[in-house]
Amino acid sequence: MEADFILQGRDGNIGFEVKKTTSVNLSHAKTLIEARREGLIKEGYVLFDGEGKQQLLEGVFALGLRSLVP
């Protein structure tokens, strides 16, 4: 299992997957879902070429990079 990158925080690890797509579904988050289930991360984010933030599952989100830049 491999996430693109993991940030270590005081409250736990946060995993990230980066996808070159304009929309996201659960298959894009499978590594994050498994890592969360195994307790390796406290939450995960699929970063994609779009806008907005949506919850895919508990603790796993899709975050559009276009929402982060003006």
Secondary structure by P-SEA (a helix, b strand, c coil): cccccccccccbbbbbbbbcccccccccaaaaaaaaaacccccccccccbbbbbbccccbbbbbcccccc
